[in-house]
Amino acid sequence: MAARMDLRNLHFSLEDAVDIEFFEPAEAAALMRCTESWLRDGATSGRFPHACWGKGKIIFTSEHILEIAKLSEILPGKTSSQLPESQLLNKQRLIGTRSKARLSPVS
């Protein structure tokens, strides 16, 4: 009888997992009102959670989008000096390929 209860609980948890929606980067960008390139760059750099299907196709779930929104949130009263170091590094803006070359160590 206990085994039957476990199977029922498993069935209910699988139903909950099916409620997840899947979005391509363009759809997720429209939903979040941001650019597709910002989402793609964040996913490929490892800053944003995402899934890859097939030969590297980027997919975002509804849970990923919620997590990205939380990661990008800036709470009132937090100054840049109070932000974690990982967020401070993401705020640095580099333009062009010359900037990237300057960051690489000189041989």
C-alpha positions as CSV (number, residue, x, y, z in Angstrom):
1,M,0.0,0.0,0.0
2,A,2.9,2.4,0.8
3,A,4.4,1.8,-2.7
4,R,1.1,2.8,-4.3
5,M,1.1,6.1,-2.4
6,D,4.7,6.8,-3.5
7,L,3.6,6.3,-7.2
8,R,0.7,8.7,-6.7
9,N,3.0,11.3,-5.3
10,L,5.4,10.8,-8.2
11,H,2.5,11.3,-10.6
12,F,1.5,14.6,-9.0
13,S,5.0,15.9,-9.1
14,L,5.4,15.0,-12.8
15,E,2.2,16.9,-13.5
16,D,3.7,20.0,-11.8
17,A,6.8,19.7,-14.0
18,V,4.7,19.7,-17.2
19,D,3.3,23.1,-16.4
20,I,6.7,24.7,-17.3
21,E,6.6,26.8,-20.5
22,F,9.4,26.9,-23.0
23,F,10.5,30.0,-24.9
24,E,13.0,30.7,-27.7
25,P,15.3,33.7,-27.1
26,A,13.1,36.0,-29.2
27,E,10.0,35.0,-27.3
28,A,11.6,35.4,-23.9
29,A,13.0,38.8,-24.9
30,A,9.6,40.0,-25.9
31,L,8.1,38.8,-22.7
32,M,10.9,40.4,-20.6
33,R,10.9,43.6,-22.7
34,C,14.7,43.3,-23.3
35,T,16.8,42.6,-26.4
36,E,17.3,39.1,-27.7
37,S,21.1,39.7,-27.8
38,W,21.2,40.6,-24.1
39,L,19.5,37.3,-23.2
40,R,21.7,35.3,-25.6
41,D,24.9,36.9,-24.4
42,G,23.9,36.3,-20.8
43,A,23.2,32.6,-21.5
44,T,26.3,32.0,-23.5
45,S,28.5,33.7,-20.9
46,G,27.0,31.6,-18.1
47,R,25.3,34.5,-16.3
48,F,21.7,33.4,-17.1
49,P,20.2,30.0,-16.6
50,H,19.0,28.3,-19.8
51,A,18.7,24.9,-21.5
52,C,20.4,23.8,-24.7
53,W,18.6,21.5,-27.1
54,G,19.9,19.7,-30.1
55,K,23.0,21.4,-31.5
56,G,23.2,24.2,-29.0
57,K,19.8,25.8,-29.4
58,I,19.1,28.1,-26.4
59,I,15.8,27.6,-24.7
60,F,14.5,29.5,-21.6
61,T,11.8,28.1,-19.3
62,S,9.4,30.1,-17.3
63,E,11.5,29.3,-14.3
64,H,14.6,30.6,-16.0
65,I,12.9,33.8,-16.9
66,L,11.9,34.3,-13.3
67,E,15.5,33.6,-12.1
68,I,16.9,36.1,-14.7
69,A,14.5,38.8,-13.4
70,K,15.7,38.1,-9.8
71,L,19.4,38.2,-10.9
72,S,18.9,41.6,-12.6
73,E,16.9,43.1,-9.7
74,I,18.5,46.0,-7.8
75,L,16.9,46.6,-4.5
76,P,16.4,50.1,-3.1
77,G,19.2,51.3,-0.8
78,K,21.9,49.1,-2.3
79,T,24.8,51.0,-3.7
80,S,27.3,49.6,-6.1
81,S,29.8,49.1,-3.3
82,Q,27.3,46.8,-1.6
83,L,26.7,44.6,-4.7
84,P,28.5,41.2,-4.9
85,E,31.7,41.2,-6.9
86,S,30.2,39.1,-9.6
87,Q,27.5,41.8,-10.3
88,L,30.2,44.5,-10.2
89,L,32.1,42.7,-13.0
90,N,29.0,42.4,-15.1
91,K,28.5,46.2,-14.9
92,Q,31.8,46.9,-16.6
93,R,31.2,48.0,-20.2
94,L,33.6,47.1,-22.9
95,I,33.1,48.4,-26.4
96,G,34.8,46.8,-29.4
97,T,37.4,44.1,-29.7
98,R,40.3,46.3,-28.7
99,S,38.9,46.5,-25.2
100,K,38.8,42.7,-24.9
101,A,42.3,42.5,-26.2
102,R,43.6,44.9,-23.5
103,L,42.1,42.6,-20.8
104,S,44.0,39.5,-22.0
105,P,47.4,39.0,-20.4
106,V,50.4,40.1,-22.5
107,S,52.7,37.3,-23.5
